[in-house]
């Protein structure tokens, strides 16, 4: 039987914290920053946490379950 592979994009996108929470970097912070307000860019700095409704799906992508 072949190896079960982890979803390639998911392993680059999500990180697991020491307490077991799954975090990700907020999108739209990579380019075209001049037109975005300072308030919006400051809010995008905060690391996002995967919502509990999507947690099972993300864990399946990462092959944690």
CNS distance restraints for C-alpha pairs under 8 A (distance, minus, plus):
assign (resid   5 and name CA) (resid  63 and name CA) 7.89 0.50 0.50
assign (resid   6 and name CA) (resid  10 and name CA) 7.70 0.50 0.50
assign (resid   6 and name CA) (resid  11 and name CA) 7.14 0.50 0.50
assign (resid   6 and name CA) (resid  61 and name CA) 6.27 0.50 0.50
assign (resid   6 and name CA) (resid  62 and name CA) 5.38 0.50 0.50
assign (resid   6 and name CA) (resid  63 and name CA) 5.91 0.50 0.50
assign (resid   7 and name CA) (resid  11 and name CA) 6.47 0.50 0.50
assign (resid   7 and name CA) (resid  61 and name CA) 5.38 0.50 0.50
assign (resid   7 and name CA) (resid  62 and name CA) 6.23 0.50 0.50
assign (resid   8 and name CA) (resid  12 and name CA) 6.73 0.50 0.50
assign (resid   9 and name CA) (resid  13 and name CA) 6.13 0.50 0.50
assign (resid  10 and name CA) (resid  14 and name CA) 5.85 0.50 0.50
assign (resid  10 and name CA) (resid  58 and name CA) 7.62 0.50 0.50
assign (resid  10 and name CA) (resid  61 and name CA) 6.35 0.50 0.50
assign (resid  10 and name CA) (resid  62 and name CA) 6.35 0.50 0.50
assign (resid  11 and name CA) (resid  15 and name CA) 7.51 0.50 0.50
assign (resid  11 and name CA) (resid  62 and name CA) 6.40 0.50 0.50
assign (resid  13 and name CA) (resid  24 and name CA) 5.95 0.50 0.50
assign (resid  13 and name CA) (resid  25 and name CA) 7.25 0.50 0.50
assign (resid  14 and name CA) (resid  22 and name CA) 6.37 0.50 0.50
assign (resid  14 and name CA) (resid  23 and name CA) 5.63 0.50 0.50
assign (resid  14 and name CA) (resid  24 and name CA) 4.87 0.50 0.50
assign (resid  14 and name CA) (resid  25 and name CA) 7.86 0.50 0.50
assign (resid  15 and name CA) (resid  22 and name CA) 5.66 0.50 0.50
assign (resid  15 and name CA) (resid  23 and name CA) 5.32 0.50 0.50
assign (resid  15 and name CA) (resid  24 and name CA) 6.36 0.50 0.50
assign (resid  16 and name CA) (resid  20 and name CA) 5.81 0.50 0.50
assign (resid  16 and name CA) (resid  21 and name CA) 5.70 0.50 0.50
assign (resid  16 and name CA) (resid  22 and name CA) 4.61 0.50 0.50
assign (resid  16 and name CA) (resid  23 and name CA) 6.32 0.50 0.50
assign (resid  17 and name CA) (resid  21 and name CA) 5.32 0.50 0.50
assign (resid  17 and name CA) (resid  22 and name CA) 6.28 0.50 0.50
assign (resid  17 and name CA) (resid  23 and name CA) 7.23 0.50 0.50
assign (resid  21 and name CA) (resid  49 and name CA) 7.25 0.50 0.50
assign (resid  21 and name CA) (resid  50 and name CA) 7.80 0.50 0.50
assign (resid  22 and name CA) (resid  49 and name CA) 5.94 0.50 0.50
assign (resid  22 and name CA) (resid  50 and name CA) 5.79 0.50 0.50
assign (resid  22 and name CA) (resid  55 and name CA) 7.97 0.50 0.50
assign (resid  23 and name CA) (resid  47 and name CA) 6.59 0.50 0.50
assign (resid  23 and name CA) (resid  48 and name CA) 5.53 0.50 0.50
assign (resid  23 and name CA) (resid  49 and name CA) 4.38 0.50 0.50
assign (resid  23 and name CA) (resid  50 and name CA) 5.93 0.50 0.50
assign (resid  24 and name CA) (resid  47 and name CA) 6.10 0.50 0.50
assign (resid  24 and name CA) (resid  48 and name CA) 5.27 0.50 0.50
assign (resid  24 and name CA) (resid  49 and name CA) 6.29 0.50 0.50
assign (resid  24 and name CA) (resid  50 and name CA) 7.31 0.50 0.50
assign (resid  25 and name CA) (resid  46 and name CA) 7.85 0.50 0.50
assign (resid  25 and name CA) (resid  47 and name CA) 5.40 0.50 0.50
assign (resid  25 and name CA) (resid  48 and name CA) 6.02 0.50 0.50
assign (resid  26 and name CA) (resid  44 and name CA) 5.75 0.50 0.50
assign (resid  26 and name CA) (resid  45 and name CA) 7.36 0.50 0.50
assign (resid  26 and name CA) (resid  46 and name CA) 7.49 0.50 0.50
assign (resid  26 and name CA) (resid  47 and name CA) 6.49 0.50 0.50
assign (resid  26 and name CA) (resid  48 and name CA) 6.07 0.50 0.50
assign (resid  27 and name CA) (resid  44 and name CA) 7.63 0.50 0.50
assign (resid  29 and name CA) (resid  33 and name CA) 7.03 0.50 0.50
assign (resid  29 and name CA) (resid  41 and name CA) 7.13 0.50 0.50
assign (resid  29 and name CA) (resid  44 and name CA) 6.73 0.50 0.50
assign (resid  32 and name CA) (resid  36 and name CA) 7.52 0.50 0.50
assign (resid  33 and name CA) (resid  41 and name CA) 7.73 0.50 0.50
assign (resid  36 and name CA) (resid  40 and name CA) 6.44 0.50 0.50
assign (resid  36 and name CA) (resid  41 and name CA) 6.68 0.50 0.50
assign (resid  37 and name CA) (resid  41 and name CA) 6.33 0.50 0.50
assign (resid  38 and name CA) (resid  42 and name CA) 6.02 0.50 0.50
assign (resid  39 and name CA) (resid  43 and name CA) 6.26 0.50 0.50
assign (resid  40 and name CA) (resid  44 and name CA) 6.33 0.50 0.50
assign (resid  41 and name CA) (resid  45 and name CA) 6.53 0.50 0.50
assign (resid  42 and name CA) (resid  46 and name CA) 7.50 0.50 0.50
assign (resid  50 and name CA) (resid  54 and name CA) 6.55 0.50 0.50
assign (resid  50 and name CA) (resid  55 and name CA) 6.19 0.50 0.50
assign (resid  51 and name CA) (resid  55 and name CA) 6.20 0.50 0.50
assign (resid  52 and name CA) (resid  56 and name CA) 7.83 0.50 0.50
assign (resid  54 and name CA) (resid  58 and name CA) 6.33 0.50 0.50
assign (resid  55 and name CA) (resid  59 and name CA) 6.10 0.50 0.50
assign (resid  56 and name CA) (resid  60 and name CA) 6.18 0.50 0.50
assign (resid  57 and name CA) (resid  61 and name CA) 6.40 0.50 0.50
assign (resid  58 and name CA) (resid  62 and name CA) 6.27 0.50 0.50
assign (resid  59 and name CA) (resid  63 and name CA) 5.87 0.50 0.50
assign (resid  59 and name CA) (resid  64 and name CA) 5.08 0.50 0.50
assign (resid  59 and name CA) (resid  65 and name CA) 6.11 0.50 0.50
assign (resid  60 and name CA) (resid  64 and name CA) 6.14 0.50 0.50
assign (resid  60 and name CA) (resid  65 and name CA) 5.97 0.50 0.50
